[in-house]
Amino acid sequence: MGCGSGNTAAAFAKEGHDVVGVELNPTDIGYALELLKNNYPGTLSIIEADYSLVELEGKFDLVTWWEGFGLGSDADQRKMLKRIADEWLKPNGSVLMDVYLPSRPARHAGEAVHLDALENVAGSVDMIEKSYYDVVNARWIDEWQPLHHPEAALSQNLRCYSPADFLLLLEGTGLRIKALEIDDHVINIDELGDRMLLDHAHLEAWAFLVQLVLE
């Protein structure tokens, strides 16, 4: 879901898997279609479509959703999770996805970073990236401002979830958490205690990785 320029999808195909990538952005589609010229031990196909609307044939052992969860409302996320469970996932299949945490964008709200233009990418220019955080709605707001044309700035925002928030969101979707990691540290969501030792590195993590399976 949201395969972007297709590099991750191609990496799976190189490992012998049969992969279907879905992407809406026409620029990314152009890069992804170039990857179809390569030969892979597995198969790779790219579909230009909105993954919230696309109809796919068959069901899958694995559904991946990288750097796209949180766009839209809670209802949008829950609708997509339920669609994965109902339409796309095989009975013994898994979902692998990353979920943005609120701690890092909250800690770095108001900061600006200068980013150099990307080499060998047509149209890329020096950018100023500014981060904001909406503490009421738990949304990270990411603004990209061309260095020499600040009037052309664009912003995007997404909902951030703590693991506890995410557990609540899963209710009624038909999915449950099988495994959860923050920076390769396995989190046992079933353990509740009176005291938690704070790992400051986790406050700087962008996201947690989660594996979901059917209930």
GUBA-782237 format. One record per atom (N, C-alpha, C): residue number from 1; atom name; x, y, z. Coordinates in Angstrom, 2 decimals. Example, Ala and Ser with C-alpha at 12.3 -4.5 7.8 and 13.67 -1.06 7.14 Angstrom:
REM residues 2
n;atom;u;v;w
1;N;13.19;-5.69;7.80
1;CA;12.30;-4.50;7.80
1;C;13.20;-3.30;7.80
2;N;12.85;-2.25;7.08
2;CA;13.67;-1.06;7.14
2;C;12.90;0.03;7.87
END
This chain:
REM residues 215
n;atom;u;v;w
1;N;0.84;-1.19;0.00
1;CA;0.00;0.00;0.00
1;C;0.88;1.24;0.00
2;N;0.71;2.11;-1.03
2;CA;1.54;3.31;-1.11
2;C;2.99;2.95;-1.34
3;N;3.28;2.22;-2.43
3;CA;4.63;1.68;-2.64
3;C;5.63;2.73;-3.09
4;N;5.19;3.97;-3.34
4;CA;6.14;5.02;-3.69
4;C;6.89;4.69;-4.97
5;N;8.21;4.89;-4.94
5;CA;9.04;4.64;-6.13
5;C;9.31;3.16;-6.36
6;N;8.80;2.30;-5.49
6;CA;8.83;0.86;-5.76
6;C;10.04;0.10;-5.27
7;N;10.99;0.78;-4.62
7;CA;12.23;0.10;-4.24
7;C;12.01;-1.02;-3.23
8;N;11.14;-0.78;-2.26
8;CA;10.87;-1.83;-1.27
8;C;10.14;-3.00;-1.91
9;N;9.17;-2.70;-2.77
9;CA;8.46;-3.76;-3.49
9;C;9.44;-4.59;-4.32
10;N;10.37;-3.92;-4.99
10;CA;11.36;-4.62;-5.81
10;C;12.28;-5.48;-4.95
11;N;12.61;-5.00;-3.74
11;CA;13.47;-5.77;-2.84
11;C;12.79;-7.09;-2.45
12;N;11.47;-7.06;-2.24
12;CA;10.74;-8.30;-1.95
12;C;10.76;-9.23;-3.17
13;N;10.57;-8.66;-4.36
13;CA;10.59;-9.48;-5.59
13;C;11.96;-10.11;-5.79
14;N;13.03;-9.41;-5.43
14;CA;14.38;-9.95;-5.55
14;C;14.58;-11.16;-4.64
15;N;13.80;-11.21;-3.55
15;CA;13.88;-12.34;-2.62
15;C;12.97;-13.49;-3.03
16;N;12.33;-13.38;-4.21
16;CA;11.53;-14.47;-4.72
16;C;10.05;-14.38;-4.47
17;N;9.60;-13.26;-3.90
17;CA;8.17;-13.11;-3.61
17;C;7.43;-12.51;-4.80
18;N;6.15;-12.80;-4.89
18;CA;5.28;-12.19;-5.90
18;C;4.63;-10.97;-5.27
19;N;4.89;-9.81;-5.85
19;CA;4.57;-8.54;-5.20
19;C;3.66;-7.69;-6.09
20;N;2.64;-7.10;-5.45
20;CA;1.78;-6.11;-6.11
20;C;1.93;-4.80;-5.35
21;N;2.38;-3.75;-6.03
21;CA;2.51;-2.44;-5.41
21;C;1.40;-1.52;-5.89
22;N;0.82;-0.75;-4.95
22;CA;-0.24;0.21;-5.30
22;C;0.25;1.61;-4.93
23;N;0.20;2.52;-5.88
23;CA;0.69;3.88;-5.66
23;C;-0.14;4.85;-6.47
24;N;-0.44;6.03;-5.89
24;CA;-1.28;7.03;-6.55
24;C;-0.46;8.14;-7.21
25;N;0.68;8.50;-6.62
25;CA;1.46;9.63;-7.10
25;C;2.08;9.32;-8.47
26;N;1.76;10.09;-9.52
26;CA;2.26;9.77;-10.86
26;C;3.77;9.87;-10.99
27;N;4.40;10.77;-10.23
27;CA;5.87;10.86;-10.28
27;C;6.50;9.59;-9.75
28;N;6.01;9.12;-8.60
28;CA;6.53;7.86;-8.05
28;C;6.24;6.69;-8.97
29;N;5.06;6.69;-9.58
29;CA;4.72;5.62;-10.52
29;C;5.75;5.55;-11.64
30;N;6.20;6.71;-12.12
30;CA;7.21;6.73;-13.17
30;C;8.48;6.02;-12.77
31;N;8.95;6.26;-11.53
31;CA;10.15;5.56;-11.03
31;C;9.87;4.07;-10.87
32;N;8.70;3.73;-10.33
32;CA;8.37;2.33;-10.06
32;C;8.29;1.52;-11.35
33;N;7.73;2.11;-12.40
33;CA;7.59;1.39;-13.67
33;C;8.95;1.07;-14.28
34;N;9.95;1.90;-13.99
34;CA;11.30;1.60;-14.49
34;C;11.83;0.30;-13.89
35;N;11.43;0.00;-12.65
35;CA;11.89;-1.22;-11.98
35;C;11.32;-2.47;-12.62
36;N;10.22;-2.33;-13.35
36;CA;9.62;-3.48;-14.00
36;C;10.48;-4.02;-15.14
37;N;11.47;-3.24;-15.56
37;CA;12.34;-3.67;-16.65
37;C;13.36;-4.71;-16.18
38;N;13.51;-4.86;-14.87
38;CA;14.48;-5.81;-14.33
38;C;13.84;-7.20;-14.21
39;N;14.69;-8.21;-14.19
39;CA;14.23;-9.57;-13.97
39;C;14.41;-9.94;-12.50
40;N;13.39;-10.54;-11.91
40;CA;13.42;-10.90;-10.50
40;C;13.09;-12.38;-10.34
41;N;13.63;-13.01;-9.30
41;CA;13.21;-14.39;-9.00
41;C;11.71;-14.50;-8.73
42;N;11.14;-13.45;-8.15
42;CA;9.69;-13.36;-7.98
42;C;9.08;-12.51;-9.06
43;N;7.86;-12.03;-8.84
43;CA;7.20;-11.18;-9.82
43;C;6.88;-9.83;-9.18
44;N;6.83;-8.81;-10.01
44;CA;6.53;-7.46;-9.54
44;C;5.53;-6.81;-10.49
45;N;4.43;-6.31;-9.95
45;CA;3.49;-5.53;-10.74
45;C;3.14;-4.27;-9.96
46;N;2.92;-3.18;-10.68
46;CA;2.62;-1.88;-10.09
46;C;1.27;-1.41;-10.61
47;N;0.40;-1.01;-9.68
47;CA;-0.92;-0.51;-10.04
47;C;-1.02;0.96;-9.65
48;N;-1.38;1.81;-10.60
48;CA;-1.57;3.23;-10.31
48;C;-3.00;3.43;-9.83
49;N;-3.16;3.62;-8.52
49;CA;-4.51;3.73;-7.95
49;C;-4.41;4.25;-6.53
50;N;-5.55;4.70;-6.03
50;CA;-5.71;5.08;-4.63
50;C;-5.97;3.79;-3.84
51;N;-5.10;3.46;-2.88
51;CA;-5.28;2.17;-2.21
51;C;-6.53;2.11;-1.35
52;N;-7.14;3.26;-1.06
52;CA;-8.40;3.23;-0.32
52;C;-9.59;2.84;-1.20
53;N;-9.38;2.86;-2.53
53;CA;-10.46;2.55;-3.46
53;C;-10.16;1.35;-4.36
54;N;-8.90;0.98;-4.49
54;CA;-8.50;-0.04;-5.47
54;C;-9.15;-1.39;-5.15
55;N;-9.48;-2.12;-6.21
55;CA;-9.97;-3.49;-6.08
55;C;-8.85;-4.43;-6.52
56;N;-8.48;-5.36;-5.66
56;CA;-7.39;-6.29;-5.95
56;C;-7.93;-7.71;-6.00
57;N;-7.36;-8.51;-6.90
57;CA;-7.78;-9.90;-7.02
57;C;-7.02;-10.76;-6.01
58;N;-7.72;-11.69;-5.40
58;CA;-7.07;-12.63;-4.50
58;C;-6.72;-12.03;-3.15
59;N;-6.13;-12.89;-2.30
59;CA;-5.69;-12.45;-0.98
59;C;-4.19;-12.68;-0.85
60;N;-3.59;-12.07;0.17
60;CA;-2.15;-11.99;0.26
60;C;-1.64;-12.56;1.59
61;N;-0.44;-13.16;1.52
61;CA;0.24;-13.62;2.73
61;C;0.72;-12.44;3.58
62;N;1.04;-11.35;2.91
62;CA;1.62;-10.20;3.60
62;C;1.10;-8.91;2.97
63;N;0.66;-8.01;3.81
63;CA;0.31;-6.65;3.39
63;C;1.24;-5.69;4.12
64;N;1.91;-4.81;3.39
64;CA;2.79;-3.83;4.02
64;C;2.26;-2.43;3.77
65;N;2.50;-1.56;4.75
65;CA;2.00;-0.17;4.68
65;C;3.07;0.69;5.36
66;N;3.95;1.27;4.55
66;CA;5.08;2.02;5.08
66;C;4.87;3.53;4.90
67;N;5.06;4.28;5.96
67;CA;5.07;5.75;5.94
67;C;3.79;6.34;5.36
68;N;2.67;5.68;5.59
68;CA;1.41;6.22;5.10
68;C;0.30;6.20;6.13
69;N;0.50;5.44;7.20
69;CA;-0.53;5.34;8.21
69;C;-0.62;6.66;8.99
70;N;-1.83;7.14;9.21
70;CA;-2.04;8.40;9.92
70;C;-2.52;9.52;9.04
71;N;-2.44;9.34;7.72
71;CA;-2.99;10.34;6.81
71;C;-4.51;10.26;6.87
72;N;-5.15;11.36;7.13
72;CA;-6.60;11.37;7.27
72;C;-7.00;11.23;8.74
73;N;-8.23;10.82;8.96
73;CA;-8.80;10.77;10.30
73;C;-8.65;9.38;10.92
74;N;-8.99;9.28;12.21
74;CA;-9.02;7.97;12.85
74;C;-9.97;7.03;12.11
75;N;-11.10;7.56;11.68
75;CA;-12.06;6.74;10.94
75;C;-11.47;6.21;9.65
76;N;-10.65;7.04;8.98
76;CA;-9.99;6.60;7.75
76;C;-9.04;5.44;8.02
77;N;-8.27;5.54;9.12
77;CA;-7.32;4.47;9.45
77;C;-8.07;3.18;9.77
78;N;-9.11;3.32;10.58
78;CA;-9.88;2.13;10.98
78;C;-10.55;1.47;9.76
79;N;-11.04;2.29;8.85
79;CA;-11.66;1.75;7.64
79;C;-10.66;0.95;6.81
80;N;-9.42;1.46;6.67
80;CA;-8.41;0.76;5.89
80;C;-7.97;-0.53;6.58
81;N;-7.81;-0.48;7.90
81;CA;-7.42;-1.68;8.63
81;C;-8.48;-2.77;8.48
82;N;-9.74;-2.37;8.56
82;CA;-10.83;-3.34;8.41
82;C;-10.86;-3.89;6.99
83;N;-10.56;-3.04;6.02
83;CA;-10.54;-3.51;4.64
83;C;-9.43;-4.53;4.42
84;N;-8.27;-4.28;5.01
84;CA;-7.18;-5.25;4.93
84;C;-7.62;-6.60;5.48
85;N;-8.25;-6.56;6.66
85;CA;-8.69;-7.78;7.33
85;C;-9.76;-8.52;6.52
86;N;-10.70;-7.78;5.98
86;CA;-11.85;-8.39;5.32
86;C;-11.56;-8.83;3.89
87;N;-10.72;-8.06;3.16
87;CA;-10.60;-8.27;1.71
87;C;-9.26;-8.83;1.26
88;N;-8.18;-8.49;1.93
88;CA;-6.86;-8.74;1.34
88;C;-6.01;-9.78;2.06
89;N;-6.24;-10.02;3.33
89;CA;-5.33;-10.84;4.12
89;C;-5.80;-12.29;4.15
90;N;-4.86;-13.21;3.85
90;CA;-5.14;-14.63;3.98
90;C;-5.31;-14.99;5.47
91;N;-5.97;-16.11;5.77
91;CA;-6.22;-16.47;7.17
91;C;-4.98;-16.49;8.05
92;N;-3.85;-16.94;7.50
92;CA;-2.61;-17.00;8.28
92;C;-1.64;-15.89;7.89
93;N;-2.15;-14.85;7.24
93;CA;-1.28;-13.77;6.78
93;C;-0.96;-12.76;7.86
94;N;-0.08;-11.82;7.50
94;CA;0.35;-10.77;8.43
94;C;0.32;-9.41;7.75
95;N;0.19;-8.39;8.57
95;CA;0.35;-7.01;8.14
95;C;1.61;-6.47;8.81
96;N;2.51;-5.86;8.04
96;CA;3.66;-5.17;8.60
96;C;3.53;-3.69;8.28
97;N;3.65;-2.85;9.30
97;CA;3.47;-1.42;9.07
97;C;4.20;-0.63;10.15
98;N;4.47;0.64;9.85
98;CA;5.03;1.53;10.85
98;C;3.98;2.57;11.22
99;N;4.01;2.95;12.50
99;CA;3.04;3.90;13.04
99;C;3.82;5.02;13.71
100;N;3.61;6.26;13.29
100;CA;4.38;7.38;13.84
100;C;4.01;7.64;15.29
101;N;5.03;7.80;16.11
101;CA;4.87;8.10;17.52
101;C;4.73;9.60;17.75
102;N;4.03;10.03;18.80
102;CA;3.87;11.47;19.06
102;C;5.07;12.11;19.74
103;N;5.93;11.32;20.38
103;CA;6.97;11.90;21.24
103;C;8.00;12.73;20.46
104;N;8.50;12.20;19.36
104;CA;9.54;12.93;18.63
104;C;9.04;14.24;18.03
105;N;7.94;14.24;17.26
105;CA;7.48;15.52;16.72
105;C;7.10;16.52;17.81
106;N;6.59;16.04;18.95
106;CA;6.26;16.95;20.04
106;C;7.51;17.58;20.63
107;N;8.58;16.79;20.77
107;CA;9.83;17.28;21.35
107;C;10.56;18.24;20.41
108;N;10.35;18.10;19.11
108;CA;11.10;18.91;18.14
108;C;10.21;19.93;17.43
109;N;9.03;20.18;17.97
109;CA;8.14;21.17;17.37
109;C;8.82;22.53;17.31
110;N;8.69;23.21;16.17
110;CA;9.27;24.53;16.00
110;C;10.66;24.55;15.39
111;N;11.27;23.38;15.24
111;CA;12.63;23.33;14.68
111;C;12.57;23.39;13.15
112;N;13.67;23.86;12.57
112;CA;13.79;23.93;11.11
112;C;15.12;23.30;10.71
113;N;15.11;22.56;9.60
113;CA;16.31;21.86;9.12
113;C;16.52;22.21;7.66
114;N;17.78;22.54;7.31
114;CA;18.12;22.80;5.91
114;C;18.47;21.49;5.22
115;N;17.83;21.23;4.08
115;CA;18.07;20.01;3.31
115;C;18.57;20.38;1.92
116;N;19.72;19.81;1.54
116;CA;20.28;20.07;0.22
116;C;19.46;19.39;-0.86
117;N;19.51;19.96;-2.07
117;CA;18.82;19.34;-3.20
117;C;19.37;17.94;-3.44
118;N;18.49;17.03;-3.85
118;CA;18.89;15.66;-4.11
118;C;19.65;15.57;-5.43
119;N;20.77;14.87;-5.42
119;CA;21.55;14.71;-6.63
119;C;20.82;13.82;-7.64
120;N;20.92;14.18;-8.89
120;CA;20.38;13.39;-10.01
120;C;18.86;13.22;-9.93
121;N;18.19;14.15;-9.25
121;CA;16.73;14.13;-9.22
121;C;16.23;15.44;-9.82
122;N;15.62;15.34;-10.97
122;CA;15.17;16.53;-11.69
122;C;14.17;17.32;-10.85
123;N;14.38;18.63;-10.78
123;CA;13.47;19.51;-10.06
123;C;13.73;19.64;-8.57
124;N;14.66;18.85;-8.04
124;CA;14.95;18.93;-6.61
124;C;15.72;20.20;-6.30
125;N;15.35;20.88;-5.21
125;CA;15.99;22.14;-4.82
125;C;16.29;22.11;-3.33
126;N;17.13;23.05;-2.87
126;CA;17.38;23.19;-1.44
126;C;16.07;23.52;-0.73
127;N;15.85;22.86;0.42
127;CA;14.60;23.02;1.14
127;C;14.85;23.35;2.60
128;N;13.88;24.02;3.19
128;CA;13.83;24.18;4.64
128;C;12.62;23.37;5.13
129;N;12.91;22.37;5.99
129;CA;11.83;21.57;6.56
129;C;11.53;22.08;7.97
130;N;10.28;22.43;8.21
130;CA;9.85;22.92;9.51
130;C;8.82;21.96;10.10
131;N;8.97;21.66;11.37
131;CA;8.07;20.72;12.04
131;C;7.24;21.44;13.10
132;N;5.97;21.09;13.14
132;CA;5.05;21.60;14.15
132;C;4.29;20.41;14.72
133;N;3.65;20.62;15.87
133;CA;2.88;19.53;16.47
133;C;1.59;20.07;17.07
134;N;0.49;19.48;16.66
134;CA;-0.83;19.82;17.17
134;C;-1.11;18.89;18.35
135;N;-0.90;19.40;19.57
135;CA;-1.00;18.55;20.76
135;C;-2.43;18.13;21.04
136;N;-3.42;18.91;20.61
136;CA;-4.82;18.57;20.86
136;C;-5.24;17.36;20.03
137;N;-4.87;17.36;18.76
137;CA;-5.28;16.29;17.84
137;C;-4.18;15.27;17.57
138;N;-3.04;15.42;18.26
138;CA;-1.90;14.49;18.11
138;C;-1.50;14.34;16.65
139;N;-1.31;15.48;15.97
139;CA;-0.93;15.46;14.56
139;C;0.40;16.17;14.36
140;N;1.29;15.51;13.62
140;CA;2.57;16.08;13.23
140;C;2.37;16.83;11.92
141;N;2.77;18.10;11.91
141;CA;2.64;18.96;10.73
141;C;4.04;19.22;10.19
142;N;4.26;18.84;8.96
142;CA;5.58;18.85;8.33
142;C;5.53;19.80;7.14
143;N;6.25;20.91;7.22
143;CA;6.21;21.92;6.15
143;C;7.52;21.91;5.36
144;N;7.40;21.91;4.04
144;CA;8.56;21.91;3.15
144;C;8.57;23.22;2.36
145;N;9.62;24.00;2.57
145;CA;9.71;25.35;2.00
145;C;10.93;25.44;1.09
146;N;10.74;25.63;-0.22
146;CA;11.90;25.84;-1.11
146;C;12.70;27.05;-0.63
147;N;14.01;26.87;-0.51
147;CA;14.85;27.90;0.10
147;C;14.69;29.26;-0.58
148;N;14.63;29.28;-1.90
148;CA;14.58;30.54;-2.64
148;C;13.16;30.93;-3.06
149;N;12.18;30.10;-2.73
149;CA;10.79;30.43;-3.06
149;C;9.89;30.03;-1.89
150;N;10.02;30.72;-0.76
150;CA;9.24;30.34;0.43
150;C;7.73;30.43;0.21
151;N;7.31;31.21;-0.79
151;CA;5.87;31.34;-1.05
151;C;5.29;30.03;-1.62
152;N;6.16;29.13;-2.06
152;CA;5.72;27.86;-2.64
152;C;5.72;26.72;-1.62
153;N;5.77;27.05;-0.34
153;CA;5.83;26.03;0.70
153;C;4.57;25.15;0.69
154;N;4.77;23.88;0.96
154;CA;3.68;22.92;1.10
154;C;3.81;22.22;2.44
155;N;2.70;21.81;3.00
155;CA;2.75;21.10;4.27
155;C;1.89;19.84;4.21
156;N;2.24;18.89;5.03
156;CA;1.45;17.67;5.17
156;C;1.32;17.39;6.67
157;N;0.28;16.67;7.04
157;CA;0.14;16.34;8.45
157;C;-0.46;14.96;8.60
158;N;-0.11;14.30;9.67
158;CA;-0.64;12.97;9.93
158;C;-0.84;12.76;11.41
159;N;-1.71;11.82;11.72
159;CA;-2.04;11.47;13.10
159;C;-0.95;10.58;13.66
160;N;-0.46;10.90;14.86
160;CA;0.51;10.08;15.56
160;C;-0.21;9.26;16.63
161;N;0.26;8.05;16.87
161;CA;-0.39;7.16;17.82
161;C;0.64;6.58;18.80
162;N;0.32;6.62;20.07
162;CA;1.07;5.80;21.01
162;C;0.59;4.37;20.85
163;N;1.35;3.37;21.33
163;CA;0.85;1.99;21.27
163;C;-0.52;1.84;21.92
164;N;-0.78;2.56;23.02
164;CA;-2.09;2.48;23.67
164;C;-3.20;3.03;22.76
165;N;-2.91;4.16;22.09
165;CA;-3.88;4.72;21.13
165;C;-4.17;3.72;20.02
166;N;-3.10;3.09;19.54
166;CA;-3.23;2.17;18.41
166;C;-4.07;0.95;18.79
167;N;-3.90;0.46;20.02
167;CA;-4.70;-0.66;20.50
167;C;-6.19;-0.31;20.46
168;N;-6.52;0.89;20.89
168;CA;-7.92;1.32;20.86
168;C;-8.44;1.42;19.42
169;N;-7.57;1.90;18.53
169;CA;-7.97;2.05;17.13
169;C;-8.28;0.71;16.49
170;N;-7.61;-0.35;16.91
170;CA;-7.79;-1.66;16.31
170;C;-9.14;-2.29;16.64
171;N;-9.79;-1.81;17.67
171;CA;-11.05;-2.43;18.10
171;C;-12.08;-2.40;16.96
172;N;-12.61;-3.55;16.64
172;CA;-13.62;-3.65;15.60
172;C;-13.07;-3.81;14.20
173;N;-11.73;-3.82;14.02
173;CA;-11.16;-3.95;12.68
173;C;-10.95;-5.40;12.27
174;N;-10.95;-6.33;13.23
174;CA;-10.67;-7.73;12.92
174;C;-9.20;-8.07;12.99
175;N;-8.36;-7.12;13.42
175;CA;-6.92;-7.33;13.52
175;C;-6.47;-7.20;14.96
176;N;-5.38;-7.89;15.29
176;CA;-4.76;-7.78;16.61
176;C;-3.25;-7.71;16.45
177;N;-2.59;-7.19;17.47
177;CA;-1.13;-7.07;17.45
177;C;-0.50;-8.41;17.82
178;N;0.42;-8.88;16.98
178;CA;1.21;-10.07;17.29
178;C;2.59;-9.67;17.82
179;N;3.16;-8.59;17.28
179;CA;4.48;-8.15;17.73
179;C;4.59;-6.65;17.54
180;N;5.35;-6.01;18.43
180;CA;5.55;-4.56;18.37
180;C;6.97;-4.24;18.80
181;N;7.66;-3.41;18.01
181;CA;9.04;-3.04;18.31
181;C;9.22;-1.54;18.18
182;N;10.06;-0.97;19.04
182;CA;10.52;0.41;18.92
182;C;12.03;0.37;18.82
183;N;12.57;0.75;17.67
183;CA;14.02;0.70;17.42
183;C;14.61;-0.64;17.81
184;N;14.02;-1.72;17.29
184;CA;14.48;-3.10;17.50
184;C;14.29;-3.60;18.92
185;N;13.67;-2.81;19.79
185;CA;13.38;-3.25;21.15
185;C;11.96;-3.78;21.20
186;N;11.81;-5.06;21.55
186;CA;10.50;-5.69;21.58
186;C;9.71;-5.18;22.78
187;N;8.50;-4.72;22.51
187;CA;7.62;-4.21;23.56
187;C;6.54;-5.24;23.85
188;N;6.43;-5.63;25.12
188;CA;5.38;-6.56;25.53
188;C;4.16;-5.76;25.97
189;N;3.17;-5.69;25.11
189;CA;2.01;-4.84;25.39
189;C;1.09;-5.45;26.44
190;N;1.32;-6.71;26.80
190;CA;0.46;-7.37;27.79
190;C;0.94;-7.15;29.22
191;N;2.15;-6.62;29.39
191;CA;2.68;-6.42;30.72
191;C;2.30;-5.03;31.24
192;N;1.59;-4.99;32.35
192;CA;1.23;-3.75;33.00
192;C;1.86;-3.74;34.39
193;N;2.42;-2.61;34.79
193;CA;3.06;-2.54;36.09
193;C;2.87;-1.18;36.73
194;N;3.37;-1.05;37.94
194;CA;3.25;0.20;38.66
194;C;4.31;1.21;38.23
195;N;5.37;0.74;37.61
195;CA;6.47;1.65;37.27
195;C;7.06;1.22;35.94
196;N;7.35;2.20;35.09
196;CA;7.99;1.93;33.81
196;C;9.30;2.69;33.76
197;N;10.37;2.00;33.43
197;CA;11.67;2.64;33.28
197;C;11.71;3.31;31.92
198;N;11.89;4.61;31.89
198;CA;11.85;5.38;30.65
198;C;13.15;5.22;29.88
199;N;13.04;4.76;28.66
199;CA;14.17;4.69;27.76
199;C;14.13;5.95;26.89
200;N;15.06;6.88;27.15
200;CA;15.02;8.17;26.44
200;C;15.19;8.01;24.94
201;N;15.85;6.92;24.50
201;CA;16.00;6.71;23.06
201;C;14.65;6.53;22.40
202;N;13.69;5.95;23.12
202;CA;12.37;5.74;22.54
202;C;11.65;7.07;22.28
203;N;12.00;8.10;23.05
203;CA;11.38;9.41;22.83
203;C;11.86;10.05;21.54
204;N;12.97;9.55;20.99
204;CA;13.50;10.08;19.75
204;C;13.16;9.19;18.56
205;N;12.44;8.11;18.80
205;CA;12.06;7.21;17.70
205;C;10.94;7.83;16.88
206;N;11.05;7.72;15.57
206;CA;10.00;8.26;14.70
206;C;8.73;7.44;14.79
207;N;8.88;6.12;14.90
207;CA;7.72;5.26;14.76
207;C;7.96;3.93;15.47
208;N;6.89;3.18;15.64
208;CA;7.06;1.79;16.06
208;C;6.65;0.88;14.91
209;N;7.26;-0.29;14.88
209;CA;6.97;-1.31;13.87
209;C;6.01;-2.31;14.49
210;N;4.97;-2.66;13.75
210;CA;3.97;-3.56;14.30
210;C;3.62;-4.65;13.29
211;N;3.43;-5.85;13.80
211;CA;2.92;-6.97;13.01
211;C;1.51;-7.26;13.48
212;N;0.57;-7.26;12.54
212;CA;-0.82;-7.52;12.84
212;C;-1.25;-8.84;12.19
213;N;-2.14;-9.55;12.86
213;CA;-2.74;-10.77;12.31
213;C;-4.24;-10.71;12.54
214;N;-4.95;-11.61;11.89
214;CA;-6.40;-11.67;12.07
214;C;-6.74;-12.14;13.47
215;N;-7.80;-11.60;14.02
215;CA;-8.26;-12.02;15.35
215;C;-8.73;-13.47;15.30
END
